[in-house]
């Protein structure tokens, strides 16, 4: 069974800390159902947040199994191109509309011409392993206008927030 419950600061959540091996065993033995729980993994410790009845929340969690230069594995799928995570759905980033700004930045930037996942309270842009993805000022302005917190950080740091509530991500997988 799930380990002893600890109270979480949010009353609608019950919180458990277990190691990754224990989590794997719970899932494979079907002792943990994923549609009522969220799991956050940080430094090998898994935190399971069990939703209480009547509370709205994502009904899934995502695990980044591998991140390397030019590649990311989320759950069982490996992506070789930049990705967008929009409310738990992973899509390839279509940067064609931004290529026209490459000369101005020396790199294809994140521009407002792209399909940016604004349906969130916080949008995290992972700017690559060396934080080289430029973000155009217009993107900041749109975020401010829409009331979305725009957070810019390296992709290795950004993936730590993949299961944060009300958060969408844009992940640049190279430089």
C-alpha positions as a Python dict, from the first residue, in 0.01 Angstrom:
ca = {
    (1, 'X'): (0, 0, 0),
    (2, 'X'): (95, 368, -19),
    (3, 'X'): (321, 486, 265),
    (4, 'X'): (201, 693, 558),
    (5, 'X'): (23, 1015, 459),
    (6, 'X'): (169, 1353, 549),
    (7, 'X'): (-38, 1668, 543),
    (8, 'X'): (37, 1901, 253),
    (9, 'X'): (6, 2282, 270),
    (10, 'X'): (-285, 2265, 24),
    (11, 'X'): (-576, 2096, 207),
    (12, 'X'): (-709, 1933, -110),
    (13, 'X'): (-387, 1729, -146),
    (14, 'X'): (-252, 1441, 58),
    (15, 'X'): (123, 1394, 25),
    (16, 'X'): (353, 1089, 31),
    (17, 'X'): (731, 1070, -20),
    (18, 'X'): (874, 745, -157),
    (19, 'X'): (1176, 644, -361),
    (20, 'X'): (1160, 579, -737),
    (21, 'X'): (1185, 201, -703),
    (22, 'X'): (887, 196, -464),
    (23, 'X'): (688, 413, -706),
    (24, 'X'): (766, 176, -993),
    (25, 'X'): (649, -121, -784),
    (26, 'X'): (328, 56, -685),
    (27, 'X'): (245, 138, -1045),
    (28, 'X'): (335, -202, -1193),
    (29, 'X'): (144, -386, -922),
    (30, 'X'): (-153, -150, -981),
    (31, 'X'): (-157, -38, -619),
    (32, 'X'): (-133, 324, -734),
    (33, 'X'): (-383, 453, -988),
    (34, 'X'): (-251, 742, -1189),
    (35, 'X'): (-580, 918, -1260),
    (36, 'X'): (-615, 1044, -898),
    (37, 'X'): (-249, 1109, -823),
    (38, 'X'): (31, 1339, -929),
    (39, 'X'): (391, 1233, -889),
    (40, 'X'): (680, 1478, -878),
    (41, 'X'): (1033, 1339, -893),
    (42, 'X'): (1319, 1543, -752),
    (43, 'X'): (1663, 1397, -674),
    (44, 'X'): (1530, 1041, -668),
    (45, 'X'): (1250, 1117, -421),
    (46, 'X'): (899, 1078, -559),
    (47, 'X'): (622, 1288, -414),
    (48, 'X'): (271, 1156, -470),
    (49, 'X'): (-9, 1408, -439),
    (50, 'X'): (-349, 1239, -412),
    (51, 'X'): (-639, 1458, -515),
    (52, 'X'): (-934, 1468, -282),
    (53, 'X'): (-1285, 1427, -431),
    (54, 'X'): (-1434, 1733, -597),
    (55, 'X'): (-1107, 1908, -681),
    (56, 'X'): (-1014, 1989, -1040),
    (57, 'X'): (-662, 1890, -1144),
    (58, 'X'): (-467, 1724, -1425),
    (59, 'X'): (-531, 1353, -1413),
    (60, 'X'): (-183, 1242, -1517),
    (61, 'X'): (183, 1303, -1463),
    (62, 'X'): (481, 1299, -1696),
    (63, 'X'): (828, 1160, -1642),
    (64, 'X'): (1134, 1287, -1828),
    (65, 'X'): (1343, 972, -1865),
    (66, 'X'): (1628, 1129, -2061),
    (67, 'X'): (1744, 1473, -2165),
    (68, 'X'): (2051, 1513, -2383),
    (69, 'X'): (2167, 1762, -2643),
    (70, 'X'): (1902, 1747, -2920),
    (71, 'X'): (1683, 1481, -2759),
    (72, 'X'): (1430, 1435, -2480),
    (73, 'X'): (1236, 1126, -2371),
    (74, 'X'): (906, 1199, -2201),
    (75, 'X'): (736, 888, -2068),
    (76, 'X'): (801, 642, -2354),
    (77, 'X'): (829, 887, -2645),
    (78, 'X'): (1162, 1032, -2765),
    (79, 'X'): (1161, 1371, -2939),
    (80, 'X'): (1448, 1496, -3155),
    (81, 'X'): (1303, 1845, -3207),
    (82, 'X'): (1194, 2125, -2974),
    (83, 'X'): (867, 2046, -2795),
    (84, 'X'): (570, 2228, -2646),
    (85, 'X'): (392, 2086, -2342),
    (86, 'X'): (40, 2224, -2339),
    (87, 'X'): (-169, 2102, -2045),
    (88, 'X'): (12, 1768, -2045),
    (89, 'X'): (0, 1717, -2421),
    (90, 'X'): (340, 1703, -2594),
    (91, 'X'): (368, 1853, -2942),
    (92, 'X'): (659, 1939, -3167),
    (93, 'X'): (741, 2310, -3171),
    (94, 'X'): (670, 2454, -3515),
    (95, 'X'): (921, 2736, -3548),
    (96, 'X'): (880, 2798, -3922),
    (97, 'X'): (703, 3129, -3857),
    (98, 'X'): (997, 3248, -3644),
    (99, 'X'): (1273, 3167, -3893),
    (100, 'X'): (1232, 3506, -4062),
    (101, 'X'): (1380, 3666, -3746),
    (102, 'X'): (1695, 3449, -3746),
    (103, 'X'): (1912, 3717, -3907),
    (104, 'X'): (1821, 3966, -3636),
    (105, 'X'): (1909, 3727, -3353),
    (106, 'X'): (2169, 3493, -3504),
    (107, 'X'): (1938, 3206, -3404),
    (108, 'X'): (1572, 3128, -3465),
    (109, 'X'): (1398, 3298, -3169),
    (110, 'X'): (1071, 3227, -2993),
    (111, 'X'): (839, 3476, -3158),
    (112, 'X'): (472, 3565, -3115),
    (113, 'X'): (413, 3426, -3465),
    (114, 'X'): (438, 3072, -3324),
    (115, 'X'): (158, 2875, -3163),
    (116, 'X'): (250, 2955, -2800),
    (117, 'X'): (45, 2764, -2537),
    (118, 'X'): (-100, 3064, -2350),
    (119, 'X'): (-377, 2866, -2175),
    (120, 'X'): (-197, 2857, -1838),
    (121, 'X'): (-101, 3071, -1541),
    (122, 'X'): (272, 3017, -1595),
    (123, 'X'): (464, 2955, -1916),
    (124, 'X'): (819, 2825, -1879),
    (125, 'X'): (1056, 2856, -2174),
    (126, 'X'): (1351, 2618, -2160),
    (127, 'X'): (1608, 2804, -2368),
    (128, 'X'): (1840, 2509, -2431),
    (129, 'X'): (2136, 2355, -2256),
    (130, 'X'): (2339, 2677, -2282),
    (131, 'X'): (2036, 2909, -2262),
    (132, 'X'): (2084, 3027, -2621),
    (133, 'X'): (1723, 3047, -2746),
    (134, 'X'): (1631, 3415, -2781),
    (135, 'X'): (1281, 3518, -2672),
    (136, 'X'): (1146, 3822, -2854),
    (137, 'X'): (1027, 4122, -2651),
    (138, 'X'): (684, 4086, -2811),
    (139, 'X'): (643, 3748, -2636),
    (140, 'X'): (705, 3917, -2298),
    (141, 'X'): (449, 4185, -2386),
    (142, 'X'): (183, 3930, -2481),
    (143, 'X'): (244, 3735, -2160),
    (144, 'X'): (201, 4052, -1956),
    (145, 'X'): (-118, 4142, -2143),
    (146, 'X'): (-262, 3791, -2095),
    (147, 'X'): (-165, 3776, -1728),
    (148, 'X'): (64, 3477, -1780),
    (149, 'X'): (383, 3455, -1575),
    (150, 'X'): (664, 3404, -1827),
    (151, 'X'): (968, 3225, -1683),
    (152, 'X'): (1287, 3182, -1885),
    (153, 'X'): (1546, 2923, -1779),
    (154, 'X'): (1773, 2655, -1923),
    (155, 'X'): (1602, 2340, -2048),
    (156, 'X'): (1763, 2116, -1781),
    (157, 'X'): (1611, 2346, -1516),
    (158, 'X'): (1276, 2377, -1698),
    (159, 'X'): (1209, 2002, -1706),
    (160, 'X'): (1200, 2000, -1327),
    (161, 'X'): (868, 2187, -1361),
    (162, 'X'): (705, 1950, -1610),
    (163, 'X'): (429, 1853, -1366),
    (164, 'X'): (375, 2190, -1200),
    (165, 'X'): (7, 2285, -1189),
    (166, 'X'): (-125, 2543, -1438),
    (167, 'X'): (212, 2545, -1619),
    (168, 'X'): (292, 2497, -1986),
    (169, 'X'): (643, 2460, -2126),
    (170, 'X'): (835, 2528, -2445),
    (171, 'X'): (1159, 2329, -2450),
    (172, 'X'): (1452, 2405, -2682),
    (173, 'X'): (1659, 2087, -2702),
    (174, 'X'): (1992, 2208, -2837),
    (175, 'X'): (2216, 2505, -2763),
}
